[in-house]
């Protein structure tokens, strides 16, 4: 199971990469160097840096806020579909119970 890295540690690592990016040929090299010193995966750090750049408007992509909104709306949509299905089943059940031909 992967270890959980605290958010403040992630942010410090991302800041470190972004502050020293000009010292490396590319983001991947910077992430490999910093991640090696801090003791976690270079690919994880590269993804965090990329997301920070997207959130900061330096790179195109879906921001963290937008992604969270999509997740929230999908969850709400799923819950509403489930509630709708329950209400439809209940309506069919009660319509059958009230049908005078069944008695």
Secondary structure by P-SEA (a helix, b strand, c coil): cbbbbcaaaaaaaaaaaaaaccccccaaaaaaaaaaaacccaaaaaaaaaaaaaaacccccccaaaaaaaaaaaaaaaaaaaaaaaaaaaaaaaaaaaccccc
